[in-house]
Amino acid sequence: MTKNRVGIVGGGPGGLMTAYLLQKLADRPLRTTLFEASDRLGGKIMTRKFGTIPAIYEAGAAEFYDYTPVDEDPLRQLVAELGLSINAMGGSSVIINHQVLANLDDIQDQFGHGTRMAYAEFDERARGSMSPREFYESDFAEALATSQTVLRFDSVLSAIGEPAAQQFIECLIHSDLATEPEKTSISYGLQNYLMNHPAYMKLYSIEGGNEQLPQELAKRTHLTARLQHKVNRIARGSTGDLRVTSTHQGILQDEDFDFVVVALPNDAVPSIAYGGARLAAAMQRHHHQYDHPAHYLRMTLLFDQPFWRGKLTESYCMLDRFHGCCLYDESARDPDARHGVLGWLLGGCDAKELSVLPDDELIELALKSLPDFLAAGRRYFLEGRVHRWIGAVNALPGGIVPQNPDQRHQPEPLEHSDLFVVGDYLFDSTLNGVLDSASYVAGWLAANLADANDTDK
Ligand SMILES: Cc1cc2nc3c(=O)[nH]c(=O)nc-3n(C[C@H](O)[C@H](O)[C@H](O)COP(=O)(O)OP(=O)(O)OC[C@H]3O[C@@H](n4cnc5c(N)ncnc54)[C@H](O)[C@@H]3O)c2cc1C
């Protein structure tokens, strides 16, 4: 019997990319079923609209990373292949003590020569420690448990000496890290710093909303999407197939597959029961390896007009509130927009602790955090939206000691070589990382499908 039944758990970018790439690589038509717990596809790529005016904003992933300054970029290629237009994004300023600091001279004017020198030295050391090429290749590093991987990033920051330089760097990277420097490695901390350098990467978003990426993937892939089907259990069935049990409107349903891909964020991996002691233990070990949760909180506010233009000119800047947050000019994504939309992206402990507050209090906190030179703009406020992403991303992607790519993607190879996992947490917690992961599994699975069907002939 032809083996072509593929079950994919998770309708986020990882699940959709896997289905799309597998369709391209497989040597025969597939019967792909995608299980998604919510009522929509796209996962953490989520473009939303306000109620007052249908202005769009990104509630989840805001920007795509473009590595073409260094080498080929599969995500950039995928976006082009899907026919999506892009807008360049950029931001180099940090607002500290109500002052916009955009370069070394600004840092010196605000804090003095010592801070300028300390920051410049840090920057030189950071760039010296990882070239753009090394950064580009770092996600496929295998079992490099060097002292650099294990040591905490706060050890690098505290060595800077000048407190103002340290604060500047912390503000610059806190919202990208989504965690505190003591909860991540030196290499991940440095990567999040270096991504601000154009030699390492550029940034872009998708014109009309990032969610078009998952939508286009879904349109071009032959699959049965089972929305509002939360997967509860995966186990070997009596026929030898993998049985996926899901709940839809309170009713349990079983479906059998030749191959299953679990494409979930690491915090959702334990929400499924894995049948059999060997698989259950392997999935528990897998979850534990990557169990370094990080947090985001987004407050996005609609204003009658973009009152900050002229003072803030880029698509985002960093702000010294909430231990460093990113302030996006969401309306810069739409060149014709007459309204203004500002988005606050908080990371780490601040995001987690504040997420328990009601929306109206969080919106008020956002308004109060505006620097003095923008504070009067609150009179243009129309509507606010809050999105909580607690534990949804990873503070130490790859784990403390990175595994080789096969181990990452197949937690139990002996008796469950038909079960794969895909996730951004296996690489770098980004959309580029989840595409790397999906490509790896799609290639492997396509080869296994060909082998399985050859054997059956
Ligand atoms: C606020 C925020 C900002 C971000 N910014 C960026 C950015 O600027 N650039 C970037 O590259 N990345 C960014 N990311 C990360 C990016 O969103 C992720 O890399 C990407 O979404 C991972 O895709 P995924 O498919 O693995 O997981 P997800 O997007 O989380 O999708 C998983 C899907 O699985 C579903 N699911 C969960 N449990 C079950 C179950 N039991 N059964 C069935 N379905 C289930 C979920 O409902 C979800 O739809 C950001 C993330 C957040 C939260």
The ligand as an ORCA input file, in Angstrom:
! r2SCAN-3c Opt
* xyz 0 1
  C       5.249     38.915     19.792
  C       6.121     38.095     18.888
  C       6.960     38.738     18.015
  C       7.750     38.002     17.148
  N       8.520     38.683     16.275
  C       9.221     38.004     15.351
  C       9.940     38.694     14.359
  O       9.907     39.934     14.324
  N      10.645     37.977     13.458
  C      10.670     36.610     13.468
  O      11.331     36.003     12.619
  N       9.987     35.925     14.408
  C       9.266     36.582     15.340
  N       8.547     35.898     16.279
  C       8.639     34.430     16.289
  C       7.716     33.788     15.228
  O       6.417     34.212     15.441
  C       7.863     32.280     15.339
  O       9.174     31.932     14.944
  C       6.889     31.476     14.493
  O       5.554     31.873     14.666
  C       7.025     29.986     14.848
  O       6.121     29.232     14.075
  P       5.537     27.838     14.590
  O       4.661     27.341     13.517
  O       6.641     26.979     15.050
  O       4.704     28.183     15.899
  P       3.384     29.051     16.063
  O       3.433     30.245     15.217
  O       3.222     29.224     17.532
  O       2.222     28.090     15.514
  C       1.851     26.924     16.209
  C       0.385     26.606     15.933
  O       0.067     25.384     16.597
  C      -1.239     25.483     17.164
  N      -1.335     24.496     18.253
  C      -0.803     24.555     19.504
  N      -1.087     23.422     20.185
  C      -1.806     22.641     19.351
  C      -2.385     21.329     19.452
  N      -2.268     20.590     20.573
  N      -3.077     20.828     18.407
  C      -3.196     21.535     17.236
  N      -2.655     22.779     17.089
  C      -1.964     23.317     18.114
  C      -1.314     26.935     17.627
  O      -2.666     27.342     17.767
  C      -0.574     27.663     16.511
  O      -1.457     28.064     15.479
  C       7.743     36.587     17.186
  C       6.910     35.935     18.089
  C       6.100     36.684     18.931
  C       5.194     35.967     19.894
*
